[in-house]
């Protein structure tokens, strides 16, 4: 039977999900049934959540794991029950920080995922809009405003990486697909030449690329393994020839790709 893990928060639950998930990934031989309970910001809601946790404990016949990011002390106390193993990240870390900084924290709900800084939030929204408008080279204008331009064959994870860079880091990321028409000249497409220092490439294993394309266009030349091998080989050769750094997306998550690109391209996070 899988163990049930609850992620409980007085706001969105994003922090408790991420911290809890990071811990749970260290236990590869255990299956977890994950339940998120956001916006538990009153004692009545806390009691309802506690009853749900108790019911799950009876159903599972073992204690659920509860990961909390509750700021209010009374709400935190409500989840200290015998029927569950509870970790409250706020309680674990804020006390030592207050001691080290020699001052009390504000105990303000929603600070990390609220709009505490409007300019930072606007930067994030502008970056997301930019990534969507400049997807797959359909809007080549304003590339001078890009912080980075991802290139590579179609379906090599350029679009989700651009969106992640925008949403998580506030980076204006455009992307441009390399097609067979770009390979004969052994140089970058003319549109990209002025922005050589902003380019970063993504590549992918041809077999994996063929699987992805087959789901999109079954039985097409576009999805054939021979064509995928040709495009990947030519794209990598072109990027090596012109000196564009590139990463393989085959076994890397979007988070890993974005973080590596940020580091290798020397980009600076614009929002948190």
C-alpha positions as CSV (number, residue, x, y, z in Angstrom):
1,X,0.0,0.0,0.0
2,X,1.3,3.5,-0.8
3,X,1.8,6.0,2.1
4,X,-0.4,9.0,1.9
5,X,1.3,12.4,2.0
6,X,-0.6,15.6,2.7
7,X,0.7,19.0,1.7
8,X,-1.1,21.6,3.9
9,X,-0.8,25.3,3.6
10,X,-2.6,28.5,4.6
11,X,-2.0,29.8,1.0
12,X,-1.3,28.0,-2.3
13,X,0.5,24.9,-1.0
14,X,3.3,25.4,-3.5
15,X,6.1,25.6,-0.9
16,X,4.9,22.6,1.1
17,X,4.5,20.6,-2.1
18,X,8.0,21.4,-3.3
19,X,9.8,20.9,0.0
20,X,7.8,17.8,0.8
21,X,8.3,16.3,-2.7
22,X,12.0,17.0,-2.5
23,X,12.2,14.9,0.7
24,X,10.0,12.1,-0.6
25,X,12.1,11.6,-3.8
26,X,14.8,10.2,-1.5
27,X,12.6,7.2,-0.8
28,X,12.5,5.5,-4.2
29,X,11.2,2.2,-2.9
30,X,8.1,3.8,-1.3
31,X,5.0,4.8,-3.3
32,X,3.2,7.9,-2.2
33,X,-0.4,9.1,-2.7
34,X,-0.2,12.9,-2.6
35,X,-3.0,15.1,-1.4
36,X,-2.7,19.0,-1.4
37,X,-4.9,21.0,1.0
38,X,-4.4,24.7,0.2
39,X,-5.9,27.8,1.8
40,X,-6.4,26.2,5.2
41,X,-6.4,29.6,6.9
42,X,-9.0,29.3,9.7
43,X,-9.4,26.9,12.6
44,X,-12.6,25.5,11.1
45,X,-10.8,24.6,7.9
46,X,-7.9,23.2,9.9
47,X,-10.4,20.9,11.8
48,X,-11.9,19.7,8.5
49,X,-8.4,19.0,7.2
50,X,-7.4,17.2,10.4
51,X,-10.5,15.0,10.1
52,X,-9.7,14.2,6.5
53,X,-6.2,13.2,7.6
54,X,-7.6,11.0,10.4
55,X,-10.0,9.3,8.0
56,X,-7.1,8.6,5.7
57,X,-5.1,7.1,8.6
58,X,-8.0,4.7,9.3
59,X,-8.3,3.8,5.7
60,X,-4.5,3.2,5.2
61,X,-4.1,1.6,8.6
62,X,-0.9,3.7,9.0
63,X,0.0,7.3,9.8
64,X,-0.1,9.7,6.8
65,X,2.7,12.1,6.4
66,X,1.8,15.8,6.7
67,X,4.0,18.5,5.4
68,X,2.8,22.0,6.6
69,X,3.7,25.6,5.9
70,X,1.4,27.1,8.4
71,X,2.3,30.5,9.9
72,X,-0.3,30.9,12.5
73,X,0.7,29.1,15.7
74,X,-2.9,27.9,16.5
75,X,-3.3,26.4,13.0
76,X,0.1,24.7,13.3
77,X,-0.9,23.2,16.6
78,X,-4.1,21.7,15.2
79,X,-2.0,19.4,13.0
80,X,0.0,17.9,15.9
81,X,-2.0,14.8,16.1
82,X,-1.1,11.2,17.0
83,X,-2.7,9.8,13.9
84,X,-0.2,11.5,11.6
85,X,3.5,12.3,11.3
86,X,3.7,16.0,10.8
87,X,6.5,18.2,9.7
88,X,6.0,22.0,9.8
89,X,8.6,23.7,7.7
90,X,7.8,27.2,9.0
91,X,8.2,26.1,12.6
92,X,11.4,24.2,11.9
93,X,13.2,27.1,10.2
94,X,11.7,30.4,11.3
95,X,12.6,30.1,14.9
96,X,16.4,29.5,14.3
97,X,16.3,32.4,11.8
98,X,14.7,34.7,14.3
99,X,17.3,33.8,16.8
100,X,20.2,34.4,14.4
101,X,18.8,37.7,13.1
102,X,17.8,38.8,16.6
103,X,14.3,39.9,15.5
104,X,10.8,38.5,15.1
105,X,9.5,37.7,11.6
106,X,6.4,39.3,10.4
107,X,4.4,36.1,10.4
108,X,2.6,37.4,7.3
109,X,0.6,34.9,5.3
110,X,1.2,34.6,1.6
111,X,4.5,36.6,1.4
112,X,6.4,34.1,-0.8
113,X,3.7,33.6,-3.5
114,X,1.9,36.9,-3.2
115,X,2.5,40.1,-5.1
116,X,4.8,41.6,-2.6
117,X,6.8,43.5,-5.2
118,X,4.7,44.7,-8.1
119,X,7.7,45.4,-10.4
120,X,9.1,41.8,-9.9
121,X,5.6,40.4,-10.6
122,X,5.3,42.6,-13.8
123,X,8.7,41.4,-14.9
124,X,7.5,37.8,-14.6
125,X,4.3,38.5,-16.6
126,X,6.1,40.4,-19.3
127,X,8.6,37.6,-19.6
128,X,5.9,35.0,-19.9
129,X,4.1,37.0,-22.6
130,X,7.4,37.5,-24.4
131,X,8.1,33.7,-24.5
132,X,4.6,33.0,-25.8
133,X,4.8,35.6,-28.5
134,X,8.3,34.6,-29.6
135,X,7.6,30.9,-29.7
136,X,8.9,28.8,-32.7
137,X,10.2,31.8,-34.5
138,X,6.7,33.0,-35.4
139,X,7.4,36.6,-34.2
140,X,11.0,37.4,-35.2
141,X,10.6,41.1,-34.2
142,X,12.1,42.4,-31.0
143,X,14.7,39.6,-30.7
144,X,17.0,42.3,-29.5
145,X,14.9,42.4,-26.3
146,X,15.5,38.7,-25.6
147,X,17.8,37.7,-22.8
148,X,18.4,34.4,-24.5
149,X,17.3,32.6,-27.7
150,X,17.0,28.8,-27.7
151,X,17.6,27.0,-31.0
152,X,17.3,23.4,-32.0
153,X,15.2,21.0,-33.9
154,X,11.4,20.9,-33.5
155,X,10.2,19.1,-30.3
156,X,13.5,19.4,-28.5
157,X,11.9,21.0,-25.4
158,X,12.5,24.6,-26.4
159,X,9.1,26.0,-25.7
160,X,8.6,24.5,-22.2
161,X,12.1,25.6,-21.3
162,X,11.4,29.2,-22.4
163,X,8.2,29.3,-20.4
164,X,9.9,27.9,-17.3
165,X,12.7,30.5,-17.6
166,X,10.1,33.2,-17.9
167,X,7.9,32.1,-15.1
168,X,10.5,31.1,-12.6
169,X,13.3,33.5,-13.4
170,X,11.7,36.5,-15.2
171,X,13.9,35.8,-18.2
172,X,12.8,36.9,-21.7
173,X,13.4,33.8,-23.7
174,X,12.6,33.4,-27.4
175,X,13.1,30.2,-29.4
176,X,13.7,29.4,-33.1
177,X,13.4,26.0,-34.7
178,X,16.2,24.7,-36.9
179,X,14.7,23.0,-40.0
180,X,16.3,21.1,-42.9
181,X,16.3,24.4,-44.9
182,X,18.8,25.8,-42.4
183,X,21.4,23.0,-42.7
184,X,22.6,23.4,-46.3
185,X,24.4,26.8,-45.7
186,X,26.5,25.6,-42.7
187,X,25.8,28.9,-41.0
188,X,23.1,30.4,-38.8
189,X,19.8,31.6,-40.3
190,X,20.2,35.2,-41.3
191,X,17.6,36.3,-38.8
192,X,19.8,35.0,-35.9
193,X,23.2,36.3,-37.0
194,X,22.9,39.6,-35.1
195,X,22.1,37.8,-31.9
196,X,24.9,35.2,-31.9
197,X,25.9,36.0,-28.3
198,X,22.3,35.3,-27.1
199,X,22.0,31.8,-28.6
200,X,21.8,28.5,-26.7
201,X,21.0,25.2,-28.3
202,X,18.9,22.2,-27.2
203,X,19.3,18.8,-28.8
204,X,17.7,15.4,-28.1
205,X,18.3,11.7,-28.8
206,X,16.9,10.9,-32.3
207,X,15.0,7.8,-31.0
208,X,13.3,9.8,-28.3
209,X,12.6,12.6,-30.8
210,X,11.0,10.1,-33.2
211,X,8.7,8.9,-30.4
212,X,7.6,12.4,-29.5
213,X,7.0,13.4,-33.1
214,X,5.1,10.1,-33.8
215,X,2.6,11.1,-31.2
216,X,2.1,14.5,-32.9
217,X,2.1,13.4,-36.5
218,X,1.8,9.6,-36.8
219,X,3.4,7.9,-39.8
220,X,4.9,11.1,-41.2
221,X,8.3,11.7,-42.7
222,X,8.6,14.4,-40.0
223,X,8.4,11.6,-37.3
224,X,10.5,9.0,-39.1
225,X,13.7,7.8,-37.3
226,X,15.8,8.5,-40.4
227,X,14.6,12.0,-40.6
228,X,15.1,12.6,-36.9
229,X,18.6,11.3,-37.0
230,X,19.4,13.6,-40.0
231,X,18.0,16.7,-38.3
232,X,19.6,16.1,-35.0
233,X,23.0,15.3,-36.5
234,X,22.9,18.4,-38.8
235,X,21.7,20.7,-36.0
236,X,24.4,19.6,-33.7
237,X,27.0,19.9,-36.4
238,X,25.8,23.4,-37.2
239,X,25.9,24.5,-33.5
240,X,29.4,23.1,-33.1
241,X,30.5,24.9,-36.3
242,X,29.3,28.3,-35.3
243,X,30.2,27.8,-31.6
244,X,26.7,27.8,-30.0
245,X,26.7,25.9,-26.7
246,X,24.0,23.3,-26.4
247,X,22.5,20.7,-24.0
248,X,20.7,17.4,-24.6
249,X,17.2,17.4,-23.3
250,X,16.7,13.7,-23.5
251,X,17.1,12.8,-19.8
252,X,17.1,16.3,-18.3
253,X,14.0,17.8,-16.7
254,X,12.8,21.3,-17.7
255,X,14.1,22.5,-14.3
256,X,17.6,21.1,-14.9
257,X,17.7,22.6,-18.4
258,X,16.6,26.0,-17.3
259,X,19.0,26.1,-14.3
260,X,21.9,24.9,-16.4
261,X,21.2,27.5,-19.1
262,X,21.0,30.2,-16.5
263,X,24.4,29.2,-15.1
264,X,26.2,28.7,-18.4
265,X,24.8,31.8,-20.0
266,X,25.6,34.0,-17.0
267,X,21.9,35.1,-16.6
268,X,20.6,36.7,-13.4
269,X,17.3,35.8,-11.8
270,X,14.9,38.7,-12.0
271,X,12.2,37.5,-9.6
272,X,11.6,35.0,-6.8
